[in-house]
Amino acid sequence: MVEIKTPSEIAAMRETGRIVARALSATRKAAAPGTKLTDLDDIAAAVIAEAGARPAFLGYRPAFAPTPFPAVICASVNDVIVHGIPTGYRLRAGDVVSIDCGAYLDGWAGDAAVTFTVGPPAPADRALIAATEQALAAGIAAARPGNRIGDIGHAIAVVAARHGYGVPGDFGGHGIGRHMHEDPSVPNRARAGRGLLLREGMALAIEPMFIAGGGDDYRVAADGWSLRSVDGSRAAHAEHSVAIADPPLVLTAL
């Protein structure tokens, strides 16, 4: 069932979204050569706790996962597309890092992700990240009353095709509200004009994931969570939680 939120409920989700945005900003600022991924996890945990919220990812176990997720953030480096578990790995100059973060405040969820490089980006990495962010913006622009869920996926897929990037087809966005993952599924590749009719008050997490090598295939790492590109090429992930409105309201902006 797709829940329609009231304006006051959307406002509450906006407060959660600001906390997620602050956690992402703090981890990005701390990401320097030599910084451990677990250090970034500790930073996000502190931001969430200081705001009186609780992490959404810690202990989360969807049907595909062999174990509950053991951290506050997903930290995906280089060829890891999404769901990377923070480890003692120390960041290196030139790494491509995607941080995904979720939180709950007063019963409402927020979920967002950002990709950046450690230090100045190589041209190919800059292009990959820019295209992923462009796809997110295109998906958000399509998240208006009267459009359909396929319009979001189509907008994202057009950007991927224009740049020759792969899109892992089994993973995409989702509804969000009282739970981090709700109906509907939001595909990153779809036909325009198809699928669920979008109505004001719906809330969606829109999250394009692009693979630089152009293939859509991925493999699950030994940890049971991390998704890696099969060809070893780098990946990027961008996400915002968005309320359907005209214009759409980004809930996870600072």
N, C-alpha and C positions, 0 to 999 in steps of 0.2 A: 504494500500500500504506500502511495506517495502522499506524504503529509503536507498540507498547506499551512505555512506559518503566519501568525498574525504580525502586524507591524511591531508590537512590543517584543515578540519572540525573535524576530529578525534583529531588533536592536540588542537583545541579549546575546545573540550569536556574534554580533559585531564586536562586543566586548571580549568574547573569547578569541575572536580572530585577531584582535590587537595584541593579545598575549602571545599567540603563535608567531605573529610578525616580529615581535620584540625578541623572541627566542631565536628566530632565524637570523635576525640582524646581528645579535650578539655572537652567534656561532660563526657567522661569516667574518666578522671583524677579528675573531680570535684565530682564524685559520691561516697559519703561517708555517713556513718550513720548520719541521721539528715538532709541531703540535701533534699530539696523539688524538685519534678519533674519539677515544674515551674522554679526553679533556673537553671536547666539543659537547659530548653528551652531558657531562657534568654541568657545563655552562647553561645548556638549555634547561636542565632539571632545576637549576637554581632560579632562573628567570620565571619558570612556571610556578614554582613553590612560592616565591616572593609575591606573586600576584594572587595567591590564594586559590590557584587552579590545580588540577592534577593532570599528569600526562595521559594521553589517550593510547599511545603505542605500548607502553610498558605492560607486559603480561597479556597482550592481545594475542589470540590464537584463532585465526580463521580456519576454515575447513582444510585448506591446502597445506597448512603449516604443521610440521612434525612436533614443534615445541612452541610454547608461548614466546612472544618476542621479548628479548632480554634487556631492552634499552628504551630510552626516552625518544631518541631520534633514529631515523634511518640515515646512515652515512654511506653513500655509494660513490666509489672512487674509480675513475677512468672507465674500464669496460663493464663495471657494474651499473646496470640500468636503474634498478630500484631495489629497495628492501635490504640494503647493505647493513650489516650489524656492526656497530662501532667496536673496534678492537684497539690493541696497542699500536697499530700501524701509525708511523710518524709521517706526516704529510711532507711531500717534496715539491720543490719549485716546479711549476708546470702541470701539476696534477689537476684533473677536472673533478670537482667535488659536488655531488648533489646531496643536499640536506632536506629531509622531509620531517615535518614535526606536526603533532596533533595535541590538543589539550581539551579538557572539559572545565567549564566554569558555570556554576549554578545550574547544572544539568544540560548544558548546551555545548556542542562540539565545534571545534575549528580545526582545519587541516590545510596545510600549504607546504610548498616545496620551492627551493631555489637551487640553481646550479651556477658555479663560479669556478675560476681557476685560482690556484695558489700562485700569486705573483702575476706578472704580465702574461696574457694568453698567447699561445701560438695562433697564427691566422686561422687554421682549420678549426681549432677549439672555439675561437671567438665566433666564427660563422655558425657552428653547431649550436652554441648557447643562444645566439641572437635569433636563429630560426625557431628554436623551441619556445623562446619568449614571444616571438611573433605569433606562433601558433596558439599559444595561450591567449593572447590578446584577441585573436580572431575567434577563438571559441567563446570567449566571454562576450564579444560583440554580438554573437548569435544567440545568446541566452536571454531572449526577450519573449514576453507574452505573445502568443500567436504563432511563434516558430515551433519547430518540432525537435526532438532530441537528436535526430539525424542531422539537423543543420549544424549543430555543434561539432559532431564528428566529421562532417564534410569539410567544414572550415579548417579544422586541424589537418586533415588529410591533404587538402590542397597545398598547404604550406610544405608538408613533408615531401610531396611529389615534386614541387617546384625546385626543391633543393637536393633531391635525390637521397633523402634519409629514410631509413627503415622505421617501422612502427610495430612494436610487439603487440599483436592483435588480441591476445587474451587478457590484456590489462588496460585499464582506462580509469575514468572518473566514476563518480557515484553520488547518490543523494547523501545529504548530511543534515543533522539536526539534533535530536535527542541522543542519537547514536552516530558514531563516526562514519559507519558505512550503512546506508539506507538505500531503498529503491529510489530512483531507477539507476540502472547501469548507464554510464555515459561513455560510449565508445569513442576511440580516437580515429576511427575510420568508419564512415557510414554514408548512406545516400541522403542527399538533401531532401527535405519534405517528408521524410519517413519517421515513424516512431511516435513516441508519446508527445502529446500536445503540451507545450510549456505554458504554465499559468503563473500569474503573479503570486508570490508567497512561497513558491518552491525554492529549495536551496540545493545547490549542486557543488560538488568539488570537481573542477575541470582540471585535467592533468595530462597534457601531452608528454610523451616520452619518445625521443628520437635516437636512432642508432646511426652513427656516422658512416658505417660501411655500406649502408643501403639495404641490407637484408633485414627481414623481420624476425628471424629466428633467435632464440635465446636458450640458455641452459640454466638449470638450477644448481647452484653451488652446493658443496658438501654440507654447509650449515643448514640447508633446507629452506633458506629464506632468500638469499641474494640471487638476483637474476643477472646473468652475465651475457654479453653479446657472444654469439657462437664464433664470429670471426675475430674476436679480440679488439674490435674497434671501440672507440669511446662513445659514451652515451650522455644524454642530458635529459633533465626532468624539470618541469616547471608546473606549479599548481597554485590555484587560489580557490577558496570557498566563495561562492557567488550566490546572491539572491536574485531570482528572476524578477526583473522589473524593466521599466523603460525610462532611463537607461539602466542596464544591469548594475547591481550594487556589489562591489568587491568587499567581502567581509573580513579578509585576512590581510588588508593593507595596514601600514603603520598609521 
